[in-house]
Amino acid sequence: MGVFVLLPLVLPLTAWPIARLAEQHLHPRTATRLLTGVAAVMAVCSTVCLVLLMVVGTAQLPGNPLPDGWSDPEVRAAVPYDEVAGKAAIPALCAVLTACGRTLWRHGRVRRRAHRALAGLRETEAVVLPDDVPYAYALPGGRQDRVVVTTALLACLEPAERRALFAHERAHLAARHHRFLLAVQLAARANPFLRPLRTAVAYTAERWADEEAARTVGSRRAVARAIGKAALVSRGTPVATLAGLAAAGPVPRRVAALLGPAPAARRLPSLFTVVGLAVWGAAAGTAVSAMSSANSAVTMVLILYAATPL
C-alpha cells in the first residue's frame, strides 16, 4: 500500500479552493450538490484508510483478539511508519465514530422532540406557534413535512416578507436540504480538513432556498428584506442540520446577492477559468482519494488473507 494509504487523509485539501469559489461563482444548487458529493466521498475514503491503519495498530497490541498472523512483519511492512500510524489510528477512528454518532444522535433527538411538540396540532404544512421567541425552520419527516414559525417572527415581517419566509422554508423541504447539511456535518466530523466544505454548503443551501423563494414570490427585494429582518431578531434553528431563513450566514452576503441579478443556471464553468480549475482539481482529488482507498483496501485484504492461517 505504501503512502497511498495515507493520501485520502490529506487529499481533502484539494477541495479548499472550490469550497470558497463555489459560493461566489456557481449556482447555489450546483454548488450544494457538488460540494456535498465531494465531501461525502472524501470522508468515506479517509475513514476506510483509518480502519485499515487501525487493523495494523490493533494487531500490534498485546492480548488483542485478532489472528496472530495479522501482526507479522509482512503485514506491517504494507503500512509506512506502522508503529506510529497504526497505533495513532486507533484513537483517531474512535474519535471519528464518537463525533459522527453524537451528530446523528443530536439530529435525531431534536427532530423527535420537534415532532412530539407538534403532535397535538392539526396536520398542516405550516405551523404557527404562539411563542414570544422569534424563529422559523423547516422540519422534515413525520407524516408531513412542516414549516414551523412563531407569531413573534411573523409580527416582525410585512405580508410580502411573510410569503418570502414560507417560500424559503418550503424550498428547503422540497430540495431536502437537511440531507445535504447532515452529510457535510458528518464529513467534517470524519475529517477536519473538510470543515470548509461544511461551511460552504451551509451557505449555498441557504442561497439555493433564497433563489427559489425569490422565484416563487416574484420579488428578490422582498426576500432580502425578510432575511435581514429575521436575522436581526431570530435565534436561528435548533440544530445545524435543520435549515431556516436566518440559520446560516453571512447574512449580508445573502442579502447582497439577492439585490443583484439572479445567478446563471449554467451547471459547471469552463476548464479555462479559475473556478473551472478549482472544480476539476477537487474532482481529481476526489478520484485519487477513491482509487487510493480502494487500492489500499484490496491490498490489505489480500495481505491479511495470506497471513491468516487456515
SVG drawing of the C-alpha trace seen along z (x, -y; Angstrom):
<svg xmlns="http://www.w3.org/2000/svg" viewBox="-56 -45 65 69">
<polyline fill="none" stroke="black" stroke-width="0.4" points="0.0,0.0 2.8,-2.4 2.0,-6.1 -1.2,-5.6 -3.0,-4.6 -2.3,-8.0 -3.3,-10.1 -7.1,-10.1 -6.4,-11.7 -4.9,-14.8 -6.5,-15.0 -9.4,-17.0 -7.0,-19.9 -7.5,-19.8 -11.2,-20.9 -10.4,-24.0 -10.2,-26.3 -13.6,-25.2 -15.2,-25.5 -14.6,-29.2 -15.0,-29.8 -18.3,-27.8 -20.0,-30.2 -19.2,-33.1 -19.3,-31.7 -21.5,-28.7 -25.3,-28.5 -26.2,-27.6 -28.0,-24.4 -24.9,-23.2 -22.5,-24.3 -24.5,-22.5 -24.7,-19.2 -21.0,-19.4 -19.6,-20.2 -21.7,-17.7 -20.7,-14.9 -17.0,-15.7 -17.2,-15.9 -19.1,-12.6 -16.7,-10.7 -13.6,-12.1 -15.0,-11.4 -15.7,-7.8 -12.3,-7.3 -10.4,-8.8 -12.5,-6.7 -11.7,-3.5 -8.0,-4.3 -8.2,-4.9 -9.9,-1.5 -7.0,0.2 -4.4,-1.6 -6.3,-0.6 -6.2,3.1 -2.4,2.9 -2.2,0.9 -4.6,3.2 -2.8,6.3 0.3,5.0 -1.3,4.6 -0.8,7.5 -3.8,9.6 -5.8,8.5 -8.3,10.9 -7.1,10.7 -5.2,13.6 -1.5,13.7 -0.6,13.6 -2.0,10.0 0.9,8.7 3.6,10.4 6.3,8.1 4.9,8.7 1.6,7.1 3.2,4.2 5.5,3.6 2.5,2.6 1.9,-0.5 4.5,-3.3 5.6,-4.1 3.4,-1.2 4.4,-1.7 3.2,-5.3 0.5,-5.4 -1.1,-2.1 -1.4,-2.9 -2.4,-6.5 -5.2,-5.4 -7.0,-3.6 -7.9,-6.7 -8.4,-8.7 -11.0,-6.3 -12.7,-6.1 -12.9,-9.9 -14.4,-9.9 -17.0,-7.3 -17.9,-9.1 -18.2,-12.5 -20.4,-11.1 -22.5,-9.2 -23.1,-12.3 -24.1,-14.3 -26.6,-11.7 -28.0,-11.3 -28.4,-15.1 -30.0,-15.5 -32.5,-12.6 -33.2,-13.9 -34.1,-17.4 -36.3,-16.1 -38.1,-13.7 -38.7,-16.5 -40.0,-18.9 -42.4,-16.3 -43.6,-15.4 -44.2,-19.1 -46.4,-19.4 -48.1,-16.0 -51.3,-17.6 -51.7,-20.1 -53.6,-19.8 -51.7,-18.1 -50.9,-21.1 -47.8,-22.1 -47.4,-25.5 -47.4,-25.6 -47.6,-28.9 -46.7,-28.6 -47.8,-31.3 -44.3,-32.0 -42.6,-35.2 -39.3,-33.9 -38.9,-34.7 -37.6,-31.7 -38.6,-29.6 -37.2,-26.4 -38.1,-23.6 -39.0,-20.3 -38.8,-17.3 -40.2,-13.8 -43.1,-12.5 -46.5,-12.2 -45.9,-15.5 -43.0,-18.0 -43.7,-21.2 -42.7,-24.8 -42.5,-25.9 -42.7,-29.7 -43.6,-31.7 -46.0,-34.6 -43.2,-36.7 -41.3,-36.4 -44.4,-36.9 -45.1,-40.1 -41.8,-41.5 -42.5,-40.9 -44.7,-42.6 -47.1,-40.4 -44.8,-40.1 -41.9,-39.2 -44.1,-36.5 -44.7,-35.0 -41.0,-35.0 -40.3,-33.3 -42.8,-30.5 -41.5,-30.1 -37.9,-29.9 -38.8,-27.2 -40.8,-25.2 -37.8,-25.3 -35.7,-23.7 -38.2,-20.9 -38.7,-20.4 -35.0,-20.1 -34.3,-18.0 -31.6,-20.4 -31.4,-18.7 -29.8,-15.7 -27.1,-17.9 -26.4,-19.6 -26.3,-16.3 -23.9,-14.8 -21.4,-17.6 -21.7,-17.7 -20.7,-14.0 -18.0,-14.5 -16.4,-17.3 -16.5,-15.1 -14.8,-12.3 -12.0,-14.5 -11.4,-18.0 -9.9,-19.1 -13.5,-19.0 -14.8,-21.7 -14.5,-24.5 -16.9,-22.4 -19.3,-22.2 -19.3,-25.9 -19.7,-26.4 -22.7,-24.1 -24.4,-25.7 -24.2,-28.9 -25.1,-27.6 -28.1,-25.7 -29.5,-28.9 -28.7,-30.7 -30.4,-27.9 -33.6,-28.4 -33.2,-32.2 -33.3,-32.0 -36.3,-29.6 -38.2,-31.9 -37.4,-34.9 -38.7,-33.0 -41.8,-31.9 -42.8,-35.3 -41.5,-37.3 -39.5,-39.8 -35.9,-39.4 -36.0,-42.5 -38.8,-41.1 -36.8,-38.0 -33.8,-40.1 -35.8,-42.2 -37.2,-39.1 -33.8,-37.6 -32.4,-40.8 -35.2,-41.3 -35.2,-37.6 -31.5,-37.7 -31.8,-40.7 -34.4,-39.1 -34.3,-35.3 -32.3,-32.9 -31.9,-30.5 -32.6,-26.8 -32.4,-24.2 -29.7,-22.2 -27.4,-23.0 -28.7,-20.2 -32.2,-21.8 -32.5,-24.7 -34.1,-28.1 -34.4,-31.6 -31.7,-33.0 -29.9,-29.8 -26.7,-30.3 -24.6,-33.4 -23.1,-35.5 -26.4,-37.2 -25.0,-40.4 -23.7,-38.4 -27.0,-36.7 -28.8,-40.0 -26.3,-41.5 -26.7,-38.5 -30.5,-38.9 -30.2,-42.6 -28.1,-41.7 -29.1,-39.7 -30.2,-36.1 -27.2,-33.6 -26.8,-31.9 -28.2,-28.4 -25.0,-27.1 -24.0,-23.8 -20.2,-23.8 -17.8,-26.5 -15.2,-26.1 -12.0,-24.4 -10.1,-27.5 -11.2,-29.6 -10.1,-29.8 -13.3,-28.3 -13.1,-25.6 -9.6,-24.7 -10.8,-24.5 -13.7,-22.3 -11.5,-19.8 -8.8,-20.0 -11.4,-18.9 -12.7,-16.2 -9.2,-14.9 -8.5,-14.9 -11.8,-13.0 -10.9,-10.5 -7.4,-9.9 -8.8,-9.6 -11.3,-6.9 -8.7,-5.0 -6.2,-5.1 -8.6,-3.9 -9.9,-1.1 -6.4,0.0 -5.3,0.0 -8.4,1.9 -7.9,4.6 -4.2,4.9 -4.8,5.1 -7.5,7.8 -5.1,9.9 -2.2,9.5 -4.4,10.4 -5.8,13.3 -2.3,14.6 -1.2,14.0 -4.2,15.8 -3.6,19.4 -6.2,21.8"/>
</svg>
